[in-house]
């Protein structure tokens, strides 16, 4: 029986990634809570950290003026 791929919103991924970054729970605990594979949680955390600086990119243009 074929299993359908689950799709997650950006907001959900960010929520999971932030929980992993906080470090209050282990990656395994977070994965179990959200019914995800621990590797998926780790990847979302890595992606979140890699792209977090992009949030502030527009601010530099405004402060230079």
VEXSEMI-212722 format. One line per field, with one value per residue (C-alpha): residue number from 1; residue in one letter; x, y, z. Coordinates in steps of 0.1 Angstrom, whole numbers, m for minus. Layout:
<sites>
num: (NUM; ...)
residu: (a; ...)
east: (X; ...)
north: (Y; ...)
up: (Z; ...)
</sites>
This chain:
<sites>
num: (1; 2; 3; 4; 5; 6; 7; 8; 9; 10; 11; 12; 13; 14; 15; 16; 17; 18; 19; 20; 21; 22; 23; 24; 25; 26; 27; 28; 29; 30; 31; 32; 33; 34; 35; 36; 37; 38; 39; 40; 41; 42; 43; 44; 45; 46; 47; 48; 49; 50; 51; 52; 53; 54; 55; 56; 57; 58; 59; 60; 61; 62; 63; 64; 65)
residu: (x; x; x; x; x; x; x; x; x; x; x; x; x; x; x; x; x; x; x; x; x; x; x; x; x; x; x; x; x; x; x; x; x; x; x; x; x; x; x; x; x; x; x; x; x; x; x; x; x; x; x; x; x; x; x; x; x; x; x; x; x; x; x; x; x)
east: (0; 14; 18; 11; 38; 29; 33; 40; 36; 65; 50; 50; 85; 96; 78; 96; 129; 127; 118; 149; 171; 158; 172; 147; 138; 160; 156; 141; 115; 105; 103; 82; 58; 52; 54; 84; 117; 146; 165; 137; 138; 175; 172; 146; 167; 197; 177; 162; 197; 211; 184; 176; 199; 177; 150; 171; 185; 160; 169; 204; 191; 168; 194; 219; 196)
north: (0; 33; 60; 96; 122; 147; 184; 209; 246; 270; 281; 245; 239; 271; 262; 228; 243; 269; 242; 223; 254; 262; 229; 223; 189; 165; 161; 127; 140; 167; 142; 118; 146; 158; 123; 131; 115; 130; 136; 158; 179; 183; 194; 220; 233; 235; 253; 277; 287; 290; 314; 333; 362; 369; 382; 413; 419; 447; 466; 475; 495; 515; 523; 535; 562)
up: (0; m11; 16; 6; 13; 39; 32; 59; 60; 64; 97; 110; 99; 116; 148; 149; 140; 168; 193; 182; 184; 220; 231; 258; 243; 224; 186; 192; 216; 192; 163; 184; 195; 159; 144; 123; 116; 136; 105; 92; 124; 121; 84; 92; 120; 97; 70; 95; 108; 73; 61; 92; 82; 52; 74; 81; 46; 38; 71; 59; 29; 52; 78; 51; 40)
</sites>
